[in-house]
């Protein structure tokens, strides 16, 4: 059987990484809300990806 303690440590570690990525993403989105040029740029990229 896999060591439970190791799995718990890994899950906690990845959870923290995911949390940091999520917080950074939200922070970037908030920054972009104050920059209309960035929003237009992102929208144009999304349109290119979707087409």
N, CA, C and O atoms as CSV, one atom per row, in Angstrom:
chain,resi,resn,atom,element,x,y,z
A,1,UNK,N,N,0.829,-1.210,0.000
A,1,UNK,CA,C,0.000,0.000,0.000
A,1,UNK,C,C,0.864,1.260,0.000
A,1,UNK,O,O,1.926,1.267,0.621
A,2,UNK,N,N,0.441,2.317,-0.673
A,2,UNK,CA,C,1.231,3.552,-0.707
A,2,UNK,C,C,1.262,4.224,0.657
A,2,UNK,O,O,0.276,4.175,1.392
A,3,UNK,N,N,2.386,4.855,1.008
A,3,UNK,CA,C,2.495,5.513,2.312
A,3,UNK,C,C,1.537,6.700,2.413
A,3,UNK,O,O,1.624,7.654,1.641
A,4,UNK,N,N,0.626,6.619,3.379
A,4,UNK,CA,C,-0.410,7.643,3.508
A,4,UNK,C,C,0.181,9.002,3.848
A,4,UNK,O,O,-0.279,10.031,3.353
A,5,UNK,N,N,1.203,9.000,4.694
A,5,UNK,CA,C,1.802,10.264,5.121
A,5,UNK,C,C,2.375,11.028,3.929
A,5,UNK,O,O,2.193,12.240,3.809
A,6,UNK,N,N,3.073,10.300,3.048
A,6,UNK,CA,C,3.670,10.923,1.863
A,6,UNK,C,C,2.586,11.525,0.973
A,6,UNK,O,O,2.725,12.639,0.470
A,7,UNK,N,N,1.503,10.767,0.789
A,7,UNK,CA,C,0.398,11.249,-0.042
A,7,UNK,C,C,-0.190,12.517,0.548
A,7,UNK,O,O,-0.489,13.465,-0.178
A,8,UNK,N,N,-0.359,12.536,1.876
A,8,UNK,CA,C,-0.912,13.729,2.535
A,8,UNK,C,C,-0.013,14.929,2.320
A,8,UNK,O,O,-0.489,16.029,2.039
A,9,UNK,N,N,1.307,14.716,2.455
A,9,UNK,CA,C,2.261,15.813,2.276
A,9,UNK,C,C,2.208,16.328,0.843
A,9,UNK,O,O,2.203,17.538,0.611
A,10,UNK,N,N,2.169,15.405,-0.122
A,10,UNK,CA,C,2.115,15.796,-1.530
A,10,UNK,C,C,0.834,16.560,-1.838
A,10,UNK,O,O,0.858,17.576,-2.534
A,11,UNK,N,N,-0.291,16.063,-1.313
A,11,UNK,CA,C,-1.571,16.727,-1.560
A,11,UNK,C,C,-1.554,18.134,-0.987
A,11,UNK,O,O,-2.022,19.076,-1.627
A,12,UNK,N,N,-1.010,18.278,0.232
A,12,UNK,CA,C,-0.941,19.596,0.857
A,12,UNK,C,C,-0.037,20.509,0.037
A,12,UNK,O,O,-0.344,21.684,-0.164
A,13,UNK,N,N,1.091,19.956,-0.438
A,13,UNK,CA,C,2.061,20.728,-1.215
A,13,UNK,C,C,1.431,21.216,-2.514
A,13,UNK,O,O,1.531,22.396,-2.851
A,14,UNK,N,N,0.781,20.306,-3.245
A,14,UNK,CA,C,0.154,20.683,-4.512
A,14,UNK,C,C,-1.026,21.617,-4.282
A,14,UNK,O,O,-1.309,22.490,-5.102
A,15,UNK,N,N,-1.716,21.423,-3.149
A,15,UNK,CA,C,-2.819,22.315,-2.807
A,15,UNK,C,C,-2.335,23.740,-2.635
A,15,UNK,O,O,-2.985,24.683,-3.085
A,16,UNK,N,N,-1.176,23.899,-1.975
A,16,UNK,CA,C,-0.608,25.229,-1.775
A,16,UNK,C,C,-0.177,25.834,-3.109
A,16,UNK,O,O,-0.399,27.018,-3.362
A,17,UNK,N,N,0.447,25.005,-3.970
A,17,UNK,CA,C,0.866,25.486,-5.293
A,17,UNK,C,C,-0.356,25.961,-6.075
A,17,UNK,O,O,-0.345,27.041,-6.664
A,18,UNK,N,N,-1.415,25.138,-6.076
A,18,UNK,CA,C,-2.639,25.486,-6.796
A,18,UNK,C,C,-3.221,26.779,-6.239
A,18,UNK,O,O,-3.682,27.637,-6.992
A,19,UNK,N,N,-3.197,26.913,-4.905
A,19,UNK,CA,C,-3.732,28.111,-4.252
A,19,UNK,C,C,-2.967,29.347,-4.695
A,19,UNK,O,O,-3.566,30.386,-4.975
A,20,UNK,N,N,-1.634,29.237,-4.758
A,20,UNK,CA,C,-0.810,30.374,-5.171
A,20,UNK,C,C,-1.086,30.734,-6.631
A,20,UNK,O,O,-1.200,31.910,-6.974
A,21,UNK,N,N,-1.193,29.705,-7.495
A,21,UNK,CA,C,-1.477,29.952,-8.910
A,21,UNK,C,C,-2.832,30.642,-9.050
A,21,UNK,O,O,-2.983,31.591,-9.819
A,22,UNK,N,N,-3.821,30.146,-8.288
A,22,UNK,CA,C,-5.165,30.721,-8.342
A,22,UNK,C,C,-5.150,32.182,-7.896
A,22,UNK,O,O,-5.742,33.041,-8.549
A,23,UNK,N,N,-4.468,32.462,-6.778
A,23,UNK,CA,C,-4.402,33.832,-6.263
A,23,UNK,C,C,-3.684,34.744,-7.252
A,23,UNK,O,O,-4.110,35.877,-7.475
A,24,UNK,N,N,-2.598,34.253,-7.846
A,24,UNK,CA,C,-1.853,35.054,-8.820
A,24,UNK,C,C,-2.723,35.346,-10.039
A,24,UNK,O,O,-2.706,36.456,-10.572
A,25,UNK,N,N,-3.487,34.338,-10.480
A,25,UNK,CA,C,-4.348,34.517,-11.646
A,25,UNK,C,C,-5.407,35.574,-11.366
A,25,UNK,O,O,-5.665,36.440,-12.203
A,26,UNK,N,N,-6.022,35.501,-10.181
A,26,UNK,CA,C,-7.041,36.487,-9.803
A,26,UNK,C,C,-6.427,37.877,-9.747
A,26,UNK,O,O,-7.035,38.856,-10.181
A,27,UNK,N,N,-5.204,37.955,-9.202
A,27,UNK,CA,C,-4.529,39.248,-9.089
A,27,UNK,C,C,-4.255,39.825,-10.480
A,27,UNK,O,O,-4.429,41.022,-10.712
A,28,UNK,N,N,-3.823,38.954,-11.407
A,28,UNK,CA,C,-3.543,39.395,-12.779
A,28,UNK,C,C,-4.825,39.876,-13.449
A,28,UNK,O,O,-4.833,40.902,-14.129
A,29,UNK,N,N,-5.910,39.125,-13.250
A,29,UNK,CA,C,-7.194,39.514,-13.849
A,29,UNK,C,C,-7.628,40.875,-13.315
A,29,UNK,O,O,-8.086,41.725,-14.078
A,30,UNK,N,N,-7.483,41.082,-12.001
A,30,UNK,CA,C,-7.855,42.366,-11.401
A,30,UNK,C,C,-7.005,43.485,-11.986
A,30,UNK,O,O,-7.511,44.571,-12.268
A,31,UNK,N,N,-5.702,43.222,-12.170
A,31,UNK,CA,C,-4.830,44.235,-12.766
A,31,UNK,C,C,-5.283,44.560,-14.188
A,31,UNK,O,O,-5.289,45.722,-14.595
A,32,UNK,N,N,-5.662,43.520,-14.943
A,32,UNK,CA,C,-6.089,43.727,-16.326
A,32,UNK,C,C,-7.395,44.511,-16.402
A,32,UNK,O,O,-7.653,45.194,-17.393
A,33,UNK,N,N,-8.222,44.417,-15.356
A,33,UNK,CA,C,-9.482,45.152,-15.361
A,33,UNK,C,C,-9.236,46.655,-15.394
A,33,UNK,O,O,-10.093,47.429,-15.821
A,34,UNK,N,N,-8.054,47.054,-14.937
A,34,UNK,CA,C,-7.711,48.475,-14.944
A,34,UNK,C,C,-6.955,48.856,-16.212
A,34,UNK,O,O,-6.492,49.988,-16.353
A,35,UNK,N,N,-6.835,47.898,-17.137
A,35,UNK,CA,C,-6.056,48.151,-18.353
A,35,UNK,C,C,-6.856,47.646,-19.552
A,35,UNK,O,O,-6.791,46.467,-19.902
A,36,UNK,N,N,-7.610,48.548,-20.177
A,36,UNK,CA,C,-8.502,48.150,-21.264
A,36,UNK,C,C,-7.736,47.576,-22.445
A,36,UNK,O,O,-8.234,46.685,-23.133
A,37,UNK,N,N,-6.531,48.076,-22.686
A,37,UNK,CA,C,-5.725,47.558,-23.790
A,37,UNK,C,C,-5.422,46.079,-23.573
A,37,UNK,O,O,-5.454,45.288,-24.515
A,38,UNK,N,N,-5.127,45.713,-22.329
A,38,UNK,CA,C,-4.833,44.318,-22.018
A,38,UNK,C,C,-6.066,43.456,-22.237
A,38,UNK,O,O,-5.969,42.347,-22.764
A,39,UNK,N,N,-7.229,43.966,-21.832
A,39,UNK,CA,C,-8.463,43.210,-22.015
A,39,UNK,C,C,-8.713,42.968,-23.503
A,39,UNK,O,O,-9.036,41.851,-23.909
A,40,UNK,N,N,-8.564,44.016,-24.312
A,40,UNK,CA,C,-8.763,43.880,-25.758
A,40,UNK,C,C,-7.779,42.868,-26.344
A,40,UNK,O,O,-8.122,42.086,-27.231
A,41,UNK,N,N,-6.555,42.902,-25.831
A,41,UNK,CA,C,-5.521,41.985,-26.302
A,41,UNK,C,C,-5.902,40.546,-25.986
A,41,UNK,O,O,-5.783,39.666,-26.838
A,42,UNK,N,N,-6.364,40.304,-24.752
A,42,UNK,CA,C,-6.752,38.954,-24.331
A,42,UNK,C,C,-7.941,38.469,-25.158
A,42,UNK,O,O,-7.975,37.317,-25.591
A,43,UNK,N,N,-8.918,39.357,-25.375
A,43,UNK,CA,C,-10.102,38.974,-26.146
A,43,UNK,C,C,-9.701,38.573,-27.563
A,43,UNK,O,O,-10.222,37.600,-28.108
A,44,UNK,N,N,-8.776,39.325,-28.158
A,44,UNK,CA,C,-8.350,39.004,-29.520
A,44,UNK,C,C,-7.635,37.657,-29.556
A,44,UNK,O,O,-7.791,36.894,-30.508
A,45,UNK,N,N,-6.841,37.362,-28.506
A,45,UNK,CA,C,-6.159,36.064,-28.435
A,45,UNK,C,C,-7.186,34.947,-28.309
A,45,UNK,O,O,-7.071,33.916,-28.971
A,46,UNK,N,N,-8.204,35.155,-27.446
A,46,UNK,CA,C,-9.224,34.129,-27.245
A,46,UNK,C,C,-9.981,33.862,-28.537
A,46,UNK,O,O,-10.309,32.714,-28.837
A,47,UNK,N,N,-10.259,34.904,-29.301
A,47,UNK,CA,C,-10.956,34.724,-30.571
A,47,UNK,C,C,-10.106,33.908,-31.539
A,47,UNK,O,O,-10.628,33.073,-32.277
A,48,UNK,N,N,-8.791,34.153,-31.533
A,48,UNK,CA,C,-7.897,33.394,-32.409
A,48,UNK,C,C,-7.848,31.930,-31.986
A,48,UNK,O,O,-7.802,31.034,-32.829
A,49,UNK,N,N,-7.857,31.689,-30.653
A,49,UNK,CA,C,-7.792,30.317,-30.156
A,49,UNK,C,C,-9.087,29.572,-30.466
A,49,UNK,O,O,-9.056,28.382,-30.782
A,50,UNK,N,N,-10.222,30.260,-30.377
A,50,UNK,CA,C,-11.514,29.608,-30.577
A,50,UNK,C,C,-11.796,29.332,-32.046
A,50,UNK,O,O,-12.493,28.370,-32.370
A,51,UNK,N,N,-11.267,30.158,-32.936
A,51,UNK,CA,C,-11.560,29.995,-34.363
A,51,UNK,C,C,-10.716,28.888,-34.978
A,51,UNK,O,O,-10.833,28.615,-36.173
